[in-house]
Amino acid sequence: MTTQKQSALQTIEEKKSLIVGIADKVWEFAELSLQEFKSAETYCEALEKEGFDVERGTCNIETAFAASYGHGRPYIGILAEYDALSGLSQEGGLIERKEKKAGGNGHGCGHNLLGAGAFAAALAQAMDTARMAFAPRRDLSFVPSASIIALSTA
């Protein structure tokens, strides 16, 4: 395994409780597309604490945001989702169907994990910047819906 991979895995292991905690919070919030206010704020606060510059309300969408780390080139982009779906409420940690709230929202497509996985990847890459010969900019874009993707490139 390369030094870069070992470093990335070490960062993810060190930040495991933060990453899992965010995935669990977003699971509990289970906010529908364009209504992920608690989820977005949870990610924004965590990213800022980790040294990312965060732009809230990306593309004039209240619950979309973009985070960047570093200022060099190339830009490395990661796209993340975190919205829930209606009617998919589910108790956590079970393999059989058991609604937490009848007819409620839930993460049947695992967007709570997609967002947390993208967050983990961005953290791992950002922490490796100091050891690289060049320092690319890491861009992490969180979109509030799988069907709404409005990104701009510089």
C-alpha positions in Angstrom: 0.0 0.0 0.0 1.3 3.4 -0.9 2.2 6.1 1.7 -0.7 8.3 0.4 -3.2 5.5 0.8 -1.9 4.7 4.3 -2.2 8.4 5.2 -5.7 8.6 3.9 -6.9 5.5 5.8 -5.2 6.8 9.0 -7.0 10.1 8.7 -10.3 8.3 8.2 -9.7 6.0 11.2 -8.8 9.0 13.3 -11.9 10.9 12.3 -14.2 7.8 12.4 -16.4 9.0 15.2 -16.9 12.3 13.5 -17.8 10.7 10.2 -20.1 8.0 11.7 -21.7 10.6 14.0 -22.6 12.8 11.0 -24.0 9.9 9.1 -26.1 8.9 12.1 -27.4 12.5 12.6 -28.3 12.9 8.9 -30.1 9.5 9.2 -32.1 10.8 12.2 -32.9 14.1 10.6 -34.2 12.4 7.4 -34.9 15.7 5.7 -36.5 15.7 2.2 -34.9 17.4 -0.8 -34.5 21.1 -0.5 -35.5 20.9 3.2 -32.2 19.5 4.6 -31.5 22.5 6.9 -30.3 20.6 9.9 -28.2 18.2 7.8 -26.6 21.0 5.8 -25.7 23.0 8.9 -24.2 19.8 10.5 -21.9 19.3 7.6 -21.0 23.0 7.3 -20.0 23.3 10.9 -17.9 20.1 10.8 -16.2 21.2 7.6 -15.4 24.6 9.0 -13.9 23.0 12.2 -11.7 20.9 9.9 -10.3 24.0 8.1 -12.5 24.1 5.0 -13.8 27.3 3.5 -17.6 26.8 3.3 -20.0 28.7 0.9 -23.6 28.2 2.0 -26.6 28.6 -0.4 -24.6 27.5 -3.5 -26.5 28.4 -6.7 -29.2 30.2 -4.7 -30.3 26.8 -3.2 -30.7 27.3 0.6 -29.5 23.8 1.5 -26.8 23.4 -1.1 -23.2 24.3 -0.1 -19.7 24.0 -1.3 -16.5 23.5 0.7 -13.0 23.9 -0.4 -9.6 23.2 1.1 -6.4 24.5 -0.5 -5.7 26.9 -3.3 -3.6 25.2 -5.9 -4.3 23.3 -9.1 -5.6 21.0 -10.2 -9.0 21.1 -8.5 -10.2 17.8 -7.1 -14.0 17.7 -6.9 -16.2 15.4 -4.8 -20.0 15.4 -5.1 -22.1 14.5 -2.1 -25.8 13.9 -1.5 -27.7 13.9 1.8 -31.4 14.1 1.2 -34.0 11.6 2.4 -37.0 10.1 0.6 -40.7 10.2 1.7 -42.3 7.0 3.0 -39.0 5.3 3.8 -38.8 5.8 7.6 -36.8 3.0 9.1 -35.4 2.1 12.6 -31.6 2.2 12.4 -29.5 -0.9 12.8 -32.2 -3.4 11.6 -32.2 -5.6 8.6 -35.9 -6.0 8.5 -38.5 -3.3 7.8 -39.6 -1.5 10.9 -40.8 2.1 10.4 -39.6 4.6 12.9 -42.6 6.8 12.1 -45.5 5.5 10.0 -45.2 7.1 6.5 -42.2 9.2 7.6 -39.0 10.1 5.7 -35.9 7.9 5.6 -32.7 7.2 3.8 -33.7 4.2 1.7 -31.0 5.1 -0.9 -28.3 5.6 1.7 -27.7 9.3 1.0 -26.7 9.7 4.7 -23.8 7.4 3.9 -23.0 8.9 0.5 -22.6 12.3 2.1 -20.5 10.9 5.0 -18.3 9.0 2.6 -17.7 12.1 0.5 -16.9 14.0 3.7 -14.4 11.3 4.8 -12.7 11.3 1.4 -12.4 15.1 1.5 -11.0 15.0 5.0 -8.4 12.3 4.0 -7.3 14.3 1.0 -7.2 17.6 2.8 -5.0 16.2 5.6 -2.6 14.8 3.0 -2.0 18.3 1.5 1.0 19.1 3.7 2.9 16.0 2.5 2.4 16.6 -1.2 4.8 18.2 -3.6 2.0 20.3 -4.9 -1.2 21.4 -3.1 -4.3 20.9 -5.2 -7.6 22.5 -4.2 -10.2 20.1 -2.9 -13.7 21.0 -3.7 -16.6 19.2 -2.0 -20.1 20.1 -3.3 -23.2 19.0 -1.4 -26.4 19.0 -3.4 -29.8 18.7 -1.7 -31.3 16.4 -4.3 -30.1 13.6 -6.5 -32.1 15.2 -9.3 -30.9 18.7 -8.8 -27.2 19.2 -9.7 -26.2 22.8 -10.4 -22.5 23.2 -10.2 -20.3 25.8 -11.8 -16.7 25.4 -12.8 -14.0 28.1 -12.5 
